[in-house]
Amino acid sequence: MRLVTLLSACLALATASPQQGILGRKVGSSSANQLGVGGPPCGSRQCDPGYVKFGELCYRLAYVKSPIDFNEAISGCRREKAVLATPKSLEEYRYLRTMGEGIVEALDDSTRRAFIGMFCGADCVEPNRWRYADGTRCISNSFCDWSVPETDNEWNSIPSLTGASVGALLDGKEQFPYKLQALPGNHKLQYFICQKSADNVEASKPNNLRVSELVSWIRITWDRPACEGDLSSYIMVILGGTTSYDTEIKCDEQQCTFDMNPAVCDYCIKPNVDYTFSVAAVLEDSQLGPAATVNQAVDVETCPNFVAPLHTTTLCRGVSEVNANGDCNNQVLWSKGSMCQAQCEEGYGFFDPPAKKYDCGAGGQWSPEGSAPECYQIVPVYSANLQYKITYQRESVESLQHQFDGLVYKYNDIFCPYPEECGVSDLSTKASLDKDGRPLMDVVLTIDTPVYNITDQEGFIDIVSEALSTVTEDNAFMTLIDYDNIELVLPIRQRKGKRNKAQASLCCHKCPEGHAYRLGHCVKCPTPNCN
C-alpha cells in the first residue's frame, strides 16, 4: 500500500507543463511501451537465483566439498533464509526425486546422498517418532509412514535404528534410486536440499534508479521493471531530515525521467542532508511492487542572477536556468560553481576595481559579496608619460645619450602629430652588479609624450620597446646619427640567448578636473571630491 496519501494539490503541481510554471515533470525516453517480454508476470513471486520453483515452493540441491552433518546442513539452509526440504505430499517428494539426479560427484558412496528435513530423536523404528524439520510428524503420510496398510512407502529399507536418525535421499546408483534412507544422526553427506517460499519479487522492481542535480532541480531516472505486464504508474517517495514527500508519476515508457523542482514540496530538499529516494511500480491490482531505493545527498543550491549596475556588463560561465513561475517576473538562477566577470560598456571605466571573478558558492551566495562596481564615463588621459627601462652590462652608457634621443625622435615623427610636444625628458641611470660581480647599468628613459598625442599608443609602445633593445645592434636607425659616434653597446642576454627587452610603463598621470586616473583611464569622479 502507499506510504503516504497523495495530496491532490501537490500532484497537480508535480504534473504541470513547462508553459504553466513547471514544478515537476515526467519525460519518457522511448516511443513504445516495452512490456518486459519474456520476464515473469508483474507482481508474481519467483524463486531466488539458484532455486527452482515447484508449486508455491522453491528448492535447491546444495553441494559441499567437505562432508557435513545434519545440523550443519540445517545451518547452511538458514544462511539462505531457507530450511531443509520437508516434502508433505507425494507430488513434492517425487519432485525431490528428480533433483536426486544431480547427486553425482562425491568422495565415496557413503557421502553420495542428500539430507532432507526428516529426523528422529529416539525409538526410530516407529513411524510416529519421525518428524519434519518444521516440527510436524511423518505419521499418516503415505510415502514415509510404513505402518499404513497397503501403502507403498518410499523407504529404501524400513528404519531399524533405535538411536537418533536423519533422513536422506539416495542417489540414482542404488538398487532403488532416489529412495528415502534412514542414517545415523552423526552421518555426514556432501549434499542437502534447501526449501523456501517463492517470495522473490525483484522482477517487479524498477531498475537503475538514479538521482542527479539540474541547477535548482532534481532529476530522478529509472528503467522499467523486467516483468511482463502493463505498467503505467509509479509512486515516488522522498524521506530524509524533516522531509516526507510522495507523488504519483505516470510513465509507460522503457525509461522514465521525473524532473522535480523543490518548490513542489515547499523547498523540502536541503543541502548537506542525506535523502532516501524510492520508486515503486503500481501493479494491476493497485498494490505497490517492490521499491528501488537510492540514498544520496543532493545540493540544489543556486545563486540569483548576477545583476550589474548601470553601464556595467557581465560575462558569466556556468549553468543557468530560467525559473518560470507563471508570471512575467521570471528569475534567472545560476548553479553553484558558476563564475561571472564584470566589464564596462564602451566609453566607461571602473573607478573602483572589480574582483577578478565572482563565484557562485555555498549558501547560494556570490563571492565576493555584493555586486560589481559601477562604471563611469571616461575621457582621454590628459598627460601620462612613457618610461622605458633596459639593462646593459657595462659601467656607463653616457655615450649613448644621443642615440636614444635620435631613436625616440624618429618614432615621434611617425606617431606624434605634434612633435614639438614629444621628446626625451629624462635619462636616468643606476649602477649595480650581477651575481658574478660584473657591472650592470639600468637605464630609465622617460619620453615626454602626452599619451593623448599618440595616434597609436599600443603600436608606439611596442615599436619603441623593440628598437631600444637593439641600439647599435643593426643599421635600422643609422641614418639618424653620426656614423663616427657609433659605439657597439647591447643589452644583456637572458635565457635562451634572447636580449633583455625594454619594459614600458606609464608614469606622471594627469587628468582633467573632476576626473581621476584609474586603471589606465581618466574616470569621472562619482563624488565631488576624489583623487
C-alpha positions as CSV (number, residue, x, y, z in Angstrom):
1,M,0.0,0.0,0.0
2,R,1.2,3.6,-0.5
3,L,3.3,5.0,2.2
4,V,1.7,8.5,2.2
5,T,-1.7,9.6,1.0
6,L,-1.2,11.6,-2.2
7,L,-2.1,15.3,-1.9
8,S,-4.0,16.4,-5.0
9,A,-2.6,19.9,-4.8
10,C,1.0,18.6,-4.8
11,L,0.2,16.2,-7.6
12,A,-1.3,18.9,-9.7
13,L,1.9,21.0,-9.3
14,A,4.1,18.0,-10.0
15,T,2.4,17.3,-13.3
16,A,2.2,20.8,-14.6
17,S,3.5,21.6,-18.1
18,P,6.6,23.8,-18.7
19,Q,4.5,26.6,-20.0
20,Q,2.4,26.6,-16.8
21,G,5.4,27.0,-14.5
22,I,7.0,23.6,-14.1
23,L,7.4,22.2,-10.6
24,G,7.8,18.6,-11.7
25,R,7.5,16.8,-14.9
26,K,7.8,13.3,-16.4
27,V,9.8,12.6,-19.5
28,G,9.8,9.3,-21.3
29,S,12.8,8.3,-23.3
30,S,11.3,6.0,-25.9
31,S,8.2,6.0,-28.1
32,A,6.9,2.4,-27.4
33,N,5.8,0.7,-24.2
34,Q,8.2,-2.2,-23.6
35,L,6.3,-4.8,-21.7
36,G,9.2,-6.8,-20.4
37,V,8.5,-9.6,-22.9
38,G,10.0,-12.9,-21.7
39,G,10.0,-11.9,-18.0
40,P,7.8,-13.2,-15.3
41,P,4.3,-11.6,-14.8
42,C,4.4,-8.3,-12.9
43,G,3.5,-8.9,-9.3
44,S,4.3,-12.6,-9.4
45,R,6.5,-14.2,-6.8
46,Q,9.6,-16.0,-8.1
47,C,12.4,-18.1,-6.7
48,D,15.8,-16.6,-5.7
49,P,18.7,-17.3,-8.1
50,G,19.8,-20.9,-7.8
51,Y,16.4,-22.2,-6.7
52,V,13.8,-24.0,-8.9
53,K,10.1,-23.5,-8.4
54,F,7.7,-26.3,-7.9
55,G,4.2,-25.4,-6.8
56,E,4.5,-22.5,-4.4
57,L,7.9,-23.5,-3.1
58,C,11.5,-23.2,-4.3
59,Y,14.2,-25.9,-4.0
60,R,17.9,-26.1,-4.4
61,L,20.3,-29.1,-4.3
62,A,23.4,-27.8,-2.5
63,Y,26.8,-29.4,-2.7
64,V,29.9,-29.1,-0.4
65,K,33.3,-30.4,-0.9
66,S,33.8,-31.5,2.7
67,P,31.1,-33.7,4.1
68,I,28.8,-32.1,6.8
69,D,26.3,-33.5,9.3
70,F,22.6,-32.9,9.6
71,N,22.9,-29.8,11.9
72,E,25.4,-28.2,9.6
73,A,23.1,-28.8,6.6
74,I,20.3,-27.0,8.6
75,S,22.6,-24.0,9.2
76,G,23.6,-23.9,5.5
77,C,19.9,-23.5,4.5
78,R,19.3,-21.0,7.2
79,R,22.1,-18.8,5.8
80,E,19.9,-18.6,2.7
81,K,16.8,-17.9,4.7
82,A,15.6,-21.4,3.9
83,V,15.0,-24.8,5.6
84,L,15.9,-28.4,4.8
85,A,13.4,-29.7,2.3
86,T,10.2,-31.1,4.0
87,P,8.1,-32.8,1.4
88,K,4.5,-33.1,2.7
89,S,2.9,-34.6,-0.4
90,L,3.7,-37.4,-2.8
91,E,4.0,-34.8,-5.6
92,E,6.6,-32.8,-3.6
93,Y,8.5,-35.9,-2.8
94,R,8.5,-37.1,-6.4
95,Y,9.8,-33.7,-7.4
96,L,12.7,-34.1,-5.0
97,R,13.5,-37.4,-6.5
98,T,14.1,-35.7,-9.8
99,M,16.6,-33.4,-8.1
100,G,18.4,-36.5,-6.9
101,E,19.6,-36.8,-10.5
102,G,22.1,-34.1,-9.6
103,I,23.8,-36.2,-6.9
104,V,26.8,-37.3,-8.9
105,E,30.2,-36.2,-7.5
106,A,31.2,-37.4,-4.1
107,L,34.2,-38.7,-2.1
108,D,32.6,-42.1,-1.8
109,D,29.3,-43.9,-1.8
110,S,28.7,-43.1,1.9
111,T,28.5,-39.4,1.2
112,R,26.6,-39.6,-2.1
113,R,23.3,-38.8,-0.6
114,A,21.3,-35.6,0.2
115,F,19.9,-34.6,3.5
116,I,16.2,-33.6,3.6
117,G,14.3,-32.3,6.6
118,M,13.4,-35.5,8.3
119,F,14.8,-36.7,11.6
120,C,14.1,-38.9,14.6
121,G,15.3,-38.4,18.2
122,A,15.0,-42.0,19.5
123,D,13.0,-45.2,19.0
124,C,13.2,-44.6,15.3
125,V,11.7,-48.0,14.5
126,E,8.3,-46.3,15.0
127,P,6.9,-44.1,12.2
128,N,5.3,-41.7,14.7
129,R,8.7,-40.8,16.0
130,W,9.8,-39.3,12.7
131,R,9.4,-35.6,12.3
132,Y,9.9,-32.9,9.7
133,A,12.2,-30.0,10.2
134,D,9.2,-27.7,10.8
135,G,8.1,-30.0,13.7
136,T,5.2,-31.8,12.0
137,R,5.1,-35.7,12.2
138,C,5.6,-38.2,9.4
139,I,2.8,-40.4,10.6
140,S,-0.2,-40.9,8.2
141,N,2.0,-39.7,5.3
142,S,1.6,-42.2,2.6
143,F,5.2,-42.0,1.4
144,C,7.0,-42.1,4.8
145,D,4.6,-43.9,7.2
146,W,5.3,-47.5,6.6
147,S,2.7,-48.6,9.1
148,V,-0.2,-47.6,6.9
149,P,-1.7,-50.8,5.4
150,E,-1.5,-51.3,1.7
151,T,0.7,-48.2,1.3
152,D,3.8,-48.3,-1.0
153,N,6.1,-46.1,1.2
154,E,9.3,-44.7,-0.3
155,W,11.8,-46.0,2.1
156,N,14.7,-48.0,0.7
157,S,14.5,-50.1,3.8
158,I,12.4,-49.8,6.9
159,P,14.2,-47.8,9.5
160,S,15.7,-50.1,12.1
161,L,17.8,-47.7,14.2
162,T,16.8,-47.1,17.7
163,G,19.2,-44.1,18.2
164,A,18.9,-40.6,16.7
165,S,18.4,-40.8,12.9
166,V,18.1,-38.5,10.0
167,G,16.5,-38.8,6.6
168,A,18.4,-38.7,3.3
169,L,17.7,-39.1,-0.4
170,L,19.7,-41.8,-2.1
171,D,21.4,-41.2,-5.4
172,G,20.4,-43.0,-8.6
173,K,23.2,-45.6,-8.3
174,E,21.4,-47.6,-5.7
175,Q,19.1,-50.5,-6.4
176,F,16.1,-48.3,-5.6
177,P,17.2,-44.9,-7.0
178,Y,16.2,-41.7,-5.1
179,K,14.5,-43.5,-2.3
180,L,14.4,-42.4,1.4
181,Q,17.1,-43.8,3.6
182,A,17.5,-43.6,7.4
183,L,21.0,-42.7,8.5
184,P,22.6,-42.3,12.0
185,G,22.3,-38.8,13.4
186,N,26.0,-38.1,13.1
187,H,26.3,-39.3,9.5
188,K,28.0,-36.8,7.1
189,L,27.0,-36.2,3.5
190,Q,28.1,-33.8,0.7
191,Y,24.6,-32.9,-0.5
192,F,21.5,-31.3,1.1
193,I,18.2,-29.9,-0.3
194,C,17.0,-26.5,0.8
195,Q,13.5,-25.3,0.6
196,K,12.0,-21.8,0.8
197,S,8.9,-19.8,-0.2
198,A,8.6,-18.3,-3.6
199,D,8.7,-14.7,-2.4
200,N,11.2,-13.0,-4.8
201,V,9.6,-10.0,-6.4
202,E,12.7,-8.4,-7.8
203,A,11.4,-8.7,-11.4
204,S,8.7,-6.1,-10.4
205,K,11.2,-3.6,-9.1
206,P,12.3,-0.6,-11.2
207,N,15.9,-0.9,-12.4
208,N,18.9,1.6,-12.4
209,L,17.3,4.2,-10.2
210,R,19.5,7.4,-10.4
211,V,19.3,10.8,-8.9
212,S,21.1,13.8,-10.3
213,E,21.1,17.6,-10.0
214,L,19.9,20.0,-12.6
215,V,20.7,23.5,-11.3
216,S,17.8,24.1,-9.0
217,W,16.0,20.8,-10.0
218,I,16.4,17.1,-9.1
219,R,16.2,14.6,-11.9
220,I,15.1,11.1,-10.9
221,T,15.5,8.4,-13.7
222,W,14.8,4.7,-13.7
223,D,14.3,1.8,-16.1
224,R,11.1,-0.2,-16.3
225,P,10.9,-3.4,-14.3
226,A,11.9,-6.6,-16.2
227,C,8.5,-8.2,-15.5
228,E,5.9,-8.7,-18.2
229,G,2.7,-6.7,-17.9
230,D,1.1,-3.3,-18.3
231,L,2.8,-0.7,-16.1
232,S,2.0,3.0,-16.4
233,S,2.1,4.4,-12.9
234,Y,4.8,4.7,-10.2
235,I,4.9,6.1,-6.7
236,M,8.0,8.1,-5.7
237,V,8.8,8.8,-2.0
238,I,11.5,11.1,-0.6
239,L,12.4,10.7,3.1
240,G,15.2,12.5,5.0
241,G,15.6,15.1,7.7
242,T,12.2,16.5,8.3
243,T,11.1,15.7,4.7
244,S,8.4,13.2,3.9
245,Y,7.0,13.6,0.4
246,D,5.5,11.3,-2.2
247,T,3.8,11.7,-5.6
248,E,2.4,9.6,-8.3
249,I,4.2,9.6,-11.7
250,K,2.6,8.5,-15.0
251,C,5.0,6.8,-17.3
252,D,4.6,3.8,-19.7
253,E,8.0,4.0,-21.3
254,Q,11.0,1.8,-21.1
255,Q,12.9,4.5,-19.3
256,C,11.2,7.2,-17.1
257,T,12.5,10.5,-16.0
258,F,10.9,12.9,-13.5
259,D,12.3,16.4,-13.0
260,M,11.3,17.8,-9.7
261,N,11.5,21.4,-8.5
262,P,11.9,21.5,-4.7
263,A,9.2,24.2,-4.7
264,V,6.7,21.4,-5.2
265,C,7.3,20.3,-1.6
266,D,7.9,23.8,-0.1
267,Y,11.6,23.5,-0.8
268,C,11.9,20.3,1.2
269,I,15.3,19.4,-0.3
270,K,18.1,21.0,1.8
271,P,21.9,20.8,1.2
272,N,24.1,18.5,3.3
273,V,21.2,16.2,4.1
274,D,21.0,12.5,3.1
275,Y,17.7,11.5,1.5
276,T,16.2,8.2,0.6
277,F,14.6,8.3,-2.9
278,S,12.3,5.3,-3.6
279,V,10.3,4.4,-6.7
280,A,7.8,1.5,-6.9
281,A,5.5,0.4,-9.7
282,V,1.8,0.4,-9.2
283,L,0.7,-3.2,-10.2
284,E,-2.6,-4.2,-11.9
285,D,-4.2,-5.0,-8.5
286,S,-3.4,-1.4,-7.3
287,Q,-0.8,-2.8,-5.0
288,L,2.7,-1.4,-4.9
289,G,5.6,-3.6,-6.2
290,P,9.0,-3.6,-4.5
291,A,10.7,-0.3,-4.4
292,A,14.1,0.7,-5.8
293,T,15.9,3.0,-3.4
294,V,18.9,5.3,-3.6
295,N,20.4,7.1,-0.5
296,Q,22.0,10.3,-1.6
297,A,22.7,13.9,-0.5
298,V,21.8,16.4,-3.2
299,D,22.8,20.0,-3.4
300,V,20.4,22.2,-5.4
301,E,21.7,25.5,-4.1
302,T,21.6,28.2,-6.7
303,C,22.6,31.9,-6.8
304,P,20.3,34.6,-8.1
305,N,21.1,36.3,-11.3
306,F,24.3,38.4,-11.1
307,V,22.9,41.8,-11.7
308,A,25.4,44.5,-12.8
309,P,25.0,48.3,-12.1
310,L,24.4,50.9,-14.8
311,H,26.9,50.8,-17.7
312,T,28.4,47.6,-16.3
313,T,28.1,44.4,-18.2
314,T,28.8,40.8,-17.1
315,L,30.3,37.8,-18.8
316,C,29.2,34.6,-17.0
317,R,30.1,31.0,-17.4
318,G,28.2,28.1,-15.9
319,V,24.7,26.6,-16.0
320,S,21.8,28.9,-15.8
321,E,18.1,28.3,-15.8
322,V,15.0,30.5,-16.1
323,N,12.7,29.7,-13.2
324,A,9.3,30.1,-14.9
325,N,6.9,31.0,-12.1
326,G,3.8,31.7,-14.2
327,D,4.1,35.5,-14.3
328,C,6.2,38.0,-16.1
329,N,8.9,38.1,-13.5
330,N,10.9,35.1,-14.4
331,Q,14.1,34.7,-12.4
332,V,17.4,33.6,-13.8
333,L,19.3,31.2,-11.5
334,W,22.9,30.1,-11.7
335,S,24.2,26.7,-10.5
336,K,26.8,26.5,-7.8
337,G,30.3,26.8,-9.3
338,S,29.2,29.3,-12.0
339,M,31.5,32.3,-12.5
340,C,30.9,35.9,-13.7
341,Q,33.3,38.7,-14.7
342,A,32.4,42.4,-14.8
343,Q,33.4,44.8,-17.5
344,C,32.4,48.3,-18.6
345,E,30.5,49.5,-21.7
346,E,32.5,51.3,-24.3
347,G,33.3,54.8,-23.2
348,Y,33.0,53.9,-19.5
349,G,35.6,52.7,-16.9
350,F,35.7,51.5,-13.3
351,F,36.5,54.0,-10.5
352,D,36.8,51.1,-8.0
353,P,38.4,48.0,-9.4
354,P,36.1,44.9,-9.7
355,A,37.1,41.4,-8.4
356,K,38.8,39.3,-11.0
357,K,35.8,36.9,-10.8
358,Y,32.6,36.4,-8.8
359,D,31.8,32.8,-7.9
360,C,28.5,31.2,-7.0
361,G,29.4,29.4,-3.8
362,A,27.9,27.5,-0.9
363,G,24.7,29.0,0.6
364,G,23.6,30.3,-2.8
365,Q,25.8,33.5,-2.4
366,W,28.1,35.2,-4.9
367,S,31.7,35.6,-3.6
368,P,32.9,38.3,-3.1
369,E,29.6,39.5,-1.7
370,G,27.8,42.4,-3.3
371,S,27.5,43.4,-6.9
372,A,30.2,44.6,-9.4
373,P,31.3,48.2,-9.1
374,E,29.6,50.9,-11.2
375,C,31.2,52.2,-14.4
376,Y,31.6,55.9,-15.0
377,Q,32.3,57.9,-18.1
378,I,35.9,58.2,-19.1
379,V,37.9,60.8,-21.0
380,P,41.4,60.5,-22.5
381,V,44.4,60.8,-20.1
382,Y,45.5,64.4,-20.1
383,S,49.1,63.6,-19.5
384,A,50.8,60.3,-18.9
385,N,54.4,59.9,-20.0
386,L,56.0,56.7,-21.1
387,Q,59.0,55.2,-19.3
388,Y,61.3,52.5,-20.6
389,K,63.8,50.5,-18.6
390,I,66.6,48.5,-20.1
391,T,69.7,46.9,-18.6
392,Y,73.2,46.9,-20.1
393,Q,76.3,45.1,-18.9
394,R,78.7,48.0,-18.7
395,E,79.7,50.7,-16.2
396,S,78.4,53.7,-18.2
397,V,76.1,54.4,-21.1
398,E,76.7,58.2,-21.3
399,S,78.0,57.9,-24.8
400,L,74.6,56.5,-25.9
401,Q,72.6,59.6,-24.9
402,H,72.4,61.0,-28.4
403,Q,71.5,57.6,-29.9
404,F,68.4,57.3,-27.6
405,D,67.4,60.9,-28.4
406,G,67.6,60.3,-32.1
407,L,65.8,57.0,-31.9
408,V,62.9,58.3,-29.9
409,Y,62.5,61.4,-32.1
410,K,62.3,59.3,-35.2
411,Y,59.3,57.4,-33.9
412,N,57.8,60.5,-32.5
413,D,57.7,61.8,-36.1
414,I,55.7,58.7,-37.0
415,F,53.2,58.6,-34.1
416,C,53.1,62.1,-32.7
417,P,51.2,64.6,-34.7
418,Y,52.7,67.5,-32.6
419,P,56.4,66.6,-32.5
420,E,57.3,69.8,-30.6
421,E,55.4,68.3,-27.6
422,C,57.3,65.0,-27.8
423,G,60.8,64.2,-26.8
424,V,63.2,62.7,-24.2
425,S,62.6,64.5,-20.9
426,D,64.9,62.4,-18.8
427,L,67.6,59.8,-18.9
428,S,68.5,58.3,-15.5
429,T,70.9,55.5,-14.8
430,K,71.6,53.2,-11.8
431,A,74.7,51.1,-11.5
432,S,74.6,47.7,-9.9
433,L,76.5,44.3,-10.1
434,D,75.3,40.9,-11.3
435,K,75.6,37.7,-9.3
436,D,79.1,37.3,-10.6
437,G,80.2,40.8,-9.6
438,R,80.2,42.2,-13.1
439,P,79.0,45.8,-13.6
440,L,75.4,46.5,-14.8
441,M,73.7,49.7,-15.8
442,D,70.0,50.2,-15.6
443,V,68.8,52.9,-18.0
444,V,65.4,54.5,-17.4
445,L,64.3,56.6,-20.4
446,T,61.3,58.9,-19.9
447,I,59.7,60.2,-23.1
448,D,57.9,63.5,-22.7
449,T,55.0,62.4,-24.9
450,P,51.4,63.0,-23.6
451,V,49.5,59.8,-24.3
452,Y,46.6,61.6,-25.9
453,N,49.1,62.9,-28.6
454,I,50.0,59.4,-29.7
455,T,47.8,58.2,-32.5
456,D,48.6,54.5,-31.9
457,Q,49.6,54.1,-28.3
458,E,50.0,50.3,-28.4
459,G,52.0,50.4,-31.6
460,F,54.2,53.2,-30.4
461,I,55.0,51.4,-27.1
462,D,55.8,48.1,-28.9
463,I,58.0,49.5,-31.6
464,V,60.0,51.8,-29.3
465,S,60.5,48.9,-26.9
466,E,61.9,46.7,-29.6
467,A,64.1,49.5,-31.1
468,L,65.6,50.4,-27.8
469,S,66.7,46.8,-27.2
470,T,68.7,46.8,-30.4
471,V,70.6,50.1,-30.0
472,T,73.7,49.8,-32.3
473,E,72.8,46.1,-33.0
474,D,71.9,46.7,-36.6
475,N,71.6,49.5,-39.1
476,A,67.9,50.2,-38.7
477,F,68.4,53.7,-37.3
478,M,71.9,54.5,-38.6
479,T,70.5,57.4,-40.7
480,L,69.6,59.3,-37.5
481,I,73.1,59.7,-36.1
482,D,76.7,60.4,-37.0
483,Y,78.5,57.2,-38.0
484,D,81.6,58.4,-36.3
485,N,79.8,58.3,-32.9
486,I,78.5,54.8,-33.1
487,E,79.5,52.6,-30.2
488,L,78.5,48.9,-30.0
489,V,76.5,48.5,-26.8
490,L,74.0,45.7,-26.4
491,P,71.6,44.9,-23.6
492,I,72.5,41.8,-21.5
493,R,71.5,38.3,-22.7
494,Q,68.7,36.5,-20.9
495,R,67.8,32.8,-21.1
496,K,67.8,31.0,-24.4
497,G,70.1,33.7,-25.8
498,K,67.5,36.4,-26.1
499,R,68.2,40.1,-25.4
500,N,66.8,42.0,-22.5
501,K,64.0,44.0,-24.0
502,A,62.9,47.4,-22.9
503,Q,60.0,47.3,-20.4
504,A,57.4,50.1,-20.9
505,S,55.2,51.6,-18.2
506,L,53.1,54.7,-17.7
507,C,54.1,57.5,-15.2
508,C,53.3,61.0,-14.3
509,H,49.5,60.7,-14.8
510,K,47.4,63.9,-15.1
511,C,43.6,64.0,-15.7
512,P,41.1,66.9,-16.3
513,E,39.4,68.4,-13.3
514,G,36.6,66.2,-11.9
515,H,38.3,63.1,-13.1
516,A,40.8,60.7,-11.5
517,Y,43.3,58.3,-13.1
518,R,42.0,54.7,-12.6
519,L,43.1,51.6,-14.4
520,G,44.5,53.3,-17.5
521,H,41.7,55.9,-17.9
522,C,40.6,59.2,-16.5
523,V,37.3,58.3,-14.9
524,K,34.6,60.8,-13.9
525,C,34.6,61.0,-10.1
526,P,31.4,59.5,-8.5
527,T,31.7,62.1,-5.7
528,P,32.6,65.8,-5.8
529,N,36.0,65.2,-4.1
530,C,38.2,62.3,-5.4
531,N,41.8,61.7,-6.3
